[in-house]
Amino acid sequence: MSRPRIVIVGAGFAGYRTARTLSRLTRHQADITLLNPTDYFLYLPLLPQVAAGILEPRRVSVSLSGTLPHVRLVLGEADGIDLDGRTVHYTGPEGEEGTLAYDRLVLAAGSVNKLLPIPGVAEHAHGFRGLPEALYLRDHVTRQVELAAAADDRAECAARCTFVVVGAGYTGTEVAAHGAMYTDAQVRRHPMRTGMRPRWMLLDVAPRVMPEMDERLSRTAERVLRQRGVDVRMGTSVQEATHDGVVLTDGSTVDTRTLVWCVGVRPDPLVESLGLPMERGRLLVDPHLQVPGRPELFACGDVAAVPDLNQPGQYTPMTAQHAWRHGKVCAHNVVASLGRGQRRAYRHRDMGFVVDLGGAKAAANPLGLPMSGPAAGAVTRGYHLAAMPGNRVRVAADWLLDAVLPRQAVQLGLVRSWSVPLESSSPEVARVPGRPEQSGKDAGTAGTAGTAGKHADGDDAKKQPGGEPAKKQPGGEPGKNQPGGEPAKNQPGGEPAKRGPEAASAGSRSHGERAKGSQSGSPRASGKPRRAVEAAGPRPARGGSGKPGKSSRASGAGSAGKRPTAPSGPSRSAGPPTDPGPEPPANQPPPGPDIAPGPVRRTDGRAAEGDS
């Protein structure tokens, strides 16, 4: 009798825990395959410390092959699932395609940046969901402080050392807290003009910081932020983002080159292509994490709407704590479906939350006991060390070194702004020149990759890989198709640019596609290398979608950043792409703010999902 085949899609908190538990429970009696775009599990709660220079990137990256014995790792991105044929189609990191057959399938694809129809956000902002984004933000903030220190113009200095974070949830609060400490330490070594100092702003339409958490934690976090000089503005968000700053909903304008988007997350669009019952973008499952009517299909983590048995009628929130617990229960139920053991219903007990605010400051309520100050800091770091599935000694060593040595404020320039577009369904993977594009999974990146390269940090070289030489670089006159410049005469697709950033990289690709975090069709979807696709002829004026299930859910041409949306498209596995997608941008001026605004009402009628 052949051994059962178990395929797990995604290696986030839920997928990693499922794979690890299955490896132990099956005792070599099943073939377990883990499909993931990267070869590591990312411990997201410590990502702000990577951006602040406390931890090195590999400290929060746990090797999958090194910690998951008897689990086969397949590098790739799922772009189509045949439920009747029980196969998963995927595209590998170099454009190769493959298919995995399964007897049991666990969907744990996780979540992506939540996008809102705010003009200019997709062009001038970056998210904070993956390691490439954290590395880019670290370089960018370092560069802005150095450029501000050397600037002769007082207004330019003020704009460069102003950093706007939108979204005062768990992630945004930690980014602002750590960022303020990092730039203050940097300025002590590189003084700016008299009376000038870095300015951090934290915006959210919510009435208080971290509204989803205990009010005492919220007050503690806000107090620490204000003590560090962070300008906390509740009930305020971004109305429009531009190359030189942002316009707030209260009518004020803030000159800045950095906009950090931490408004929350939404489920990975992969599950929308299945045609199964959904709840606010998440796949409906029963308390056993099984999809009704599909005994071979399980879902957990952010893509699953799991009934909360402690609060009837509600679903468990999209947090790492729940995803980690989902994984364990899901593994037990998968094994039970194969005839071993009993099924378990998912029940949880709130263990509390911890928020690391940098230094010795933190806010925590372990088991409901509110704490602040150094005691909370010790509990927070102890919790993270206990929760990490690896690298504990290295993380502790970095914390010790950070306590006794100054941080190394250097920019390596390894991640360019166009490599980490906001509208990406694969924030864990940076765009790489010369590699086939990330088909539908990155629908928005086809357009934003070019626009992201125009942030005012000047981090793009004179000639981008695969692009044309730049006419003018940051510090000179704007390019032909850049904000403030003349429209380009020859845009991809033959249409003149409506708005510099958008048109320069994606021709007439619609903002609607970008609003869903999808990417125009790409060579990855067809398996052909980029050069071969481009040699076939010019790109059509209007891009198709490489993975329909993810990239054709929205349409419409919004040249000013207003992104109308449209109904979902067909399954991502259906049909070849009609648009190969662009190369990395060629002639982009420095991009505007790096990341963007807080919760704003969506225009497509769907409720926004939570902050993980």
Disulfide bonds with the S-S distance in Angstrom:
none
